[in-house]
Amino acid sequence: MLVLHLGDHDGRLWLWAESDRPAPSSDDGGGPAYPFAAERKALTQALAAAGIALKPTAKAATSLTLWLPTRGAHPIPSTPLIGAAPGGRSKVQPRPWRLTAWPLALDAALDLLALAGDRHTLAPGVIAGVELAWWAAAAQLAGSLVVRGQYLPGLVVEEVARAVWEP
């Protein structure tokens, strides 16, 4: 089982995945590794099964730190399909976890968002995480506004030029 996630960091969209068969943990000194992070091979296979023509490369792989819900010293997976939430009475708090993510070019991101659409299951054993579903809904909304002529791209020139959406 893989859950695909999409996040924004430094103005780019980044893809990462959780797995019910996590990769072996290693500590490169950058903080604790997220134990449910999927390996590149598993992510590549999941994307192919979902019909997404995107192949994450080892060269593009980047170690990112995400603040994820944690109970005690154990992270809480995004869904029980990945793993059980840790028990105990300690308070759930965000904590930094290191994982590998891949930056997406605009065309690859749009292909992924179009395929995800409003589907939760992208292929057998491959589901869209809630933030991937949110990005897909936002892309659908933006596209529908442009198609209906509700908003058009424009340019405002003040001290500097900036892109805007105009009615």
C-alpha positions in Angstrom: 0.0 0.0 0.0 1.3 3.4 -0.9 -0.1 6.9 -0.1 1.0 9.6 -2.5 1.6 13.0 -1.0 2.2 16.4 -2.6 3.5 19.5 -0.8 4.8 23.0 -1.5 8.3 24.0 -0.5 10.2 27.0 -1.8 7.7 27.6 -4.6 7.9 24.0 -6.0 5.7 21.0 -5.6 7.3 18.0 -4.1 6.1 14.4 -4.3 6.7 11.8 -1.6 5.0 8.6 -0.5 4.2 6.6 2.6 4.4 2.8 2.5 3.1 0.0 4.6 6.5 -1.6 3.8 8.9 1.2 4.8 12.5 1.5 3.7 15.3 0.6 6.1 16.0 3.6 8.3 19.3 5.4 8.1 20.5 8.5 10.0 22.7 10.8 8.0 22.7 13.3 10.8 19.9 15.4 9.4 17.4 14.2 12.0 15.3 11.1 12.4 14.1 9.4 9.2 10.4 9.0 8.8 9.9 5.3 9.2 6.9 5.0 6.8 8.7 6.8 3.9 8.5 4.8 0.7 11.6 3.9 -1.3 12.1 5.3 -4.8 11.5 1.9 -6.5 8.1 1.4 -4.8 7.1 5.0 -5.7 8.1 4.5 -9.3 6.1 1.2 -9.5 3.1 2.9 -7.9 3.1 5.8 -10.3 3.4 3.4 -13.3 0.5 1.3 -11.9 -1.6 4.5 -11.7 -0.7 5.4 -15.3 1.4 8.4 -14.3 4.3 8.8 -16.7 6.7 10.1 -14.1 9.9 8.4 -13.0 11.5 9.8 -9.9 15.3 9.6 -10.3 18.0 9.1 -7.7 19.6 12.3 -8.9 16.5 14.5 -8.3 15.8 12.9 -4.9 16.1 15.5 -2.1 16.1 15.0 1.7 13.4 17.3 3.2 12.3 17.7 6.8 8.5 17.7 7.4 6.8 18.4 10.6 4.4 15.5 11.1 2.1 14.5 14.0 4.0 12.5 16.6 3.1 10.8 19.8 6.0 10.4 22.1 8.9 9.5 19.8 6.7 7.8 17.2 5.2 9.4 14.1 1.5 8.9 13.3 0.9 7.6 9.7 -1.5 9.5 7.5 -3.9 6.5 7.4 -4.3 3.3 9.4 -3.8 1.5 6.0 -0.1 2.4 6.4 0.3 1.5 10.1 -1.3 1.7 13.4 -1.1 4.9 15.4 1.2 4.7 18.4 -0.6 4.1 21.6 -0.1 5.8 24.9 -1.3 8.9 26.7 1.3 11.4 25.5 0.2 14.4 23.7 0.3 14.4 19.9 2.7 17.1 18.7 4.3 18.0 15.4 7.9 16.9 15.2 10.5 17.1 12.4 11.0 13.9 10.3 13.4 13.5 7.4 12.3 11.8 4.2 13.1 11.8 0.5 10.9 13.8 -1.9 11.1 14.6 -5.6 10.5 18.0 -7.2 7.9 18.1 -9.9 8.1 20.1 -13.1 4.8 22.0 -13.9 3.8 19.6 -16.6 4.4 16.6 -14.4 2.5 18.2 -11.5 -0.5 19.0 -13.8 -0.5 15.4 -15.2 -0.5 14.0 -11.6 -3.3 16.4 -10.5 -5.4 15.7 -13.6 -5.1 12.0 -13.0 -5.8 12.3 -9.3 -8.9 14.4 -9.9 -11.5 13.5 -7.4 -10.4 9.9 -7.1 -9.1 8.6 -3.8 -7.8 5.3 -5.2 -5.4 5.8 -8.1 -4.6 2.1 -8.7 -4.8 -1.1 -6.6 -2.8 -0.4 -3.5 -2.1 3.3 -4.5 -4.2 6.1 -2.8 -4.0 9.8 -2.9 -3.1 11.5 0.4 -5.4 14.3 1.5 -3.0 17.1 0.4 -2.7 15.5 -3.1 -6.5 15.5 -3.2 -6.6 19.1 -2.1 -4.1 20.2 -4.8 -6.1 18.3 -7.4 -9.3 20.1 -6.3 -7.5 23.5 -6.4 -6.2 22.7 -9.9 -9.7 21.7 -11.1 -11.2 24.9 -9.6 -8.6 27.1 -11.3 -9.0 25.3 -14.6 -12.8 25.6 -14.4 -12.6 29.3 -13.7 -10.4 29.9 -16.7 -12.5 27.6 -19.0 -15.7 29.5 -18.1 -14.0 32.8 -18.7 -14.4 33.8 -15.1 -10.8 34.9 -14.7 -8.0 35.7 -17.1 -4.4 36.1 -16.5 -3.2 39.7 -16.4 -0.2 41.8 -15.6 -0.1 44.7 -13.2 2.8 47.1 -13.6 3.6 49.2 -10.6 7.2 49.5 -9.4 7.7 45.9 -10.8 5.4 43.8 -13.0 3.5 41.0 -11.4 1.1 38.4 -12.7 -2.6 38.6 -11.4 -5.9 36.9 -12.2 -8.5 39.4 -13.4 -12.3 39.0 -13.7 
